Amino acid sequence: MQIETMVVHAGERRVEGAVVTPIFQSATYVHDEAKGYHDLRYLRLNNTPSQVVLHEKLAALEGAVSALVTASGMAAITTTLFALLKAGDHIIAQNVLYGGTYDFVTKDLPQLGITYDLVDASDVASWEAKRKPNTKVVYVETIANPLLAVPDLPAVVKFAREHRLVSVIDNTFASPVLYQPVAQGFDLSLHSCTKYMNGHSDLVAGAVIGGRDLVERVKHKLDHLGGSLDPHACFLLQRGMKTLALRVRAQSTNAMAVAKCLTGHAAVERVYYPGLATHASHAAAVRALTGGFGGMVSFDLRGGRDAANRFVKRLKLPIDAPSLGGVDSLVSIPAQSSHANLSPEARARAGIGDGLVRLSVGIEGTDDLVADVLQALG
Ligand SMILES: *Cc1c(COP(=O)(O)O)cnc(C)c1O
C-alpha cells in the first residue's frame, strides 16, 4: 500500500465500532494465564493496546516486521545502544550527530567501557581503518543537523553487512516518507517522533523500527530502563501520524521554494539544502531519498552573528524556538542554540558559522513563507 494509506489505516483497532482507536488509559491488564514476566500486560512492558497499535503502524511505514515506541527520541537511541553494546565493545559513528547522541556516544558510553571512533559518512572507504575486532555497531543519520549532509547510505549498508556489524540509522530528519532504512538494508531505524512523525510540536516520543529479533532485544532493555510512552501521548502521536505523508510533501515543497529564493540573494553567502545541485550531498540525496528533500533549510548570512539575529527578529511567521518538523515553521541560530556549547574553533571545524540560520519549514502557504523570508532579508 502507499504510505498515504498506511499512515491512516495500518495497526488501527476499530474498538466497539469507533472509527478512531481510543486511548487505553489503563496501567495494567487482566492476568492471562501468565506465560511469563514479559507477557504480563503493563504500560512499562510496552505491550498495551495504545502502544501496540503504534508498533504496527510504525513497522508498516518503513516496510519492517517490528517496531517499538519510546518515551522520547533519546530513549530510543540510548536504549538501542545499551541493547547492542556491552563493556569491551566498539562503535563506529558519524562525526556529525544530534547533540544528545554525540554526548552519549562520546561521554556516557566510554564510562561503561564502550569505545568509539567518529567517521566521515560521505567517505565510507575511510571506515575500514577505524574498524576493530570488537566493533559491533555502525551509526549514522539520514540527514544530519545543521548542514543537512546525507551519507553514502548504500555504502554504509554494504560495509555493515560485509563485516557483520549492526547498522543503525537515525531517520528523524527524513521520516519514512523520504527514506525507509530497513527496506534499504539497515538493521534498525530510529526516530525522534517529536519531530516529523507527530508533526505538531506538542509531545516528545521516539521509535525503534527493524527486524523481529533486534527489536525484541531493544524491547527487553526498554522494559528494564523504563522509557515507555504513556497512552495519551500514544494517542496524540497516532493522530499526528495520519497526516505525515501530506505534511512532509508540503514541507519539502515549501523548503525547496525557500532554498531557491535564498540562492543568489545578496545577503546570503551560502545555502544548504540537499535538493539543490550546489549541496555537497546532492548526489547522495538524489540516490537515496524519494519524493522530496525534506523540510530543513540552512544558510549562511553574510553579516555573521548580528545579521542572523536581525533576520530572526524580523521574521513574522517562523518562530524562534528549538526543535523541528512541526506544522509551524521554526527558526534557530545553531551557534547560539544547538551548538552553543562547542568552542568557536570546534564550530568552525564543523562548518557552523556565526551567521548560520536553520529553518524548519512548516506547512504555511509557500508564497507567504517566501515573502516573509525575503522581507526579513531585506
Ligand atoms: C530531536 C532529535 C533527537 C532527540 O529526540 P527527543 O525526542 O528530543 O528525545 C534525536 N535525533 C535527532 C536527529 C533529533 O532531531
The ligand as an SDF file (V2000), in Angstrom:
LIG
                    3D

 15 15  0  0  0  0  0  0  0  0999 V2000
   15.3440   15.7900   18.3940 C   0  0  0  0  0  0  0  0  0  0  0  0
   16.2200   14.7220   17.8890 C   0  0  0  0  0  0  0  0  0  0  0  0
   16.6100   13.6490   18.7130 C   0  0  0  0  0  0  0  0  0  0  0  0
   16.1650   13.5440   20.1530 C   0  0  0  0  0  0  0  0  0  0  0  0
   14.8020   13.3670   20.2440 O   0  0  0  0  0  0  0  0  0  0  0  0
   13.9240   13.7620   21.5610 P   0  0  0  0  0  0  0  0  0  0  0  0
   12.5690   13.3460   21.1460 O   0  0  0  0  0  0  0  0  0  0  0  0
   14.0920   15.2250   21.8010 O   0  0  0  0  0  0  0  0  0  0  0  0
   14.4790   12.9490   22.6760 O   0  0  0  0  0  0  0  0  0  0  0  0
   17.4040   12.6760   18.1540 C   0  0  0  0  0  0  0  0  0  0  0  0
   17.8380   12.7430   16.8770 N   0  0  0  0  0  0  0  0  0  0  0  0
   17.5080   13.7630   16.0760 C   0  0  0  0  0  0  0  0  0  0  0  0
   18.0220   13.7910   14.6820 C   0  0  0  0  0  0  0  0  0  0  0  0
   16.6990   14.7860   16.5460 C   0  0  0  0  0  0  0  0  0  0  0  0
   16.3770   15.8120   15.7410 O   0  0  0  0  0  0  0  0  0  0  0  0
  1  2  1  0
  2  3  1  0
  2 14  2  0
  3  4  1  0
  3 10  2  0
  4  5  1  0
  5  6  1  0
  6  7  2  0
  6  8  1  0
  6  9  1  0
 10 11  1  0
 11 12  2  0
 12 13  1  0
 12 14  1  0
 14 15  1  0
M  END
$$$$
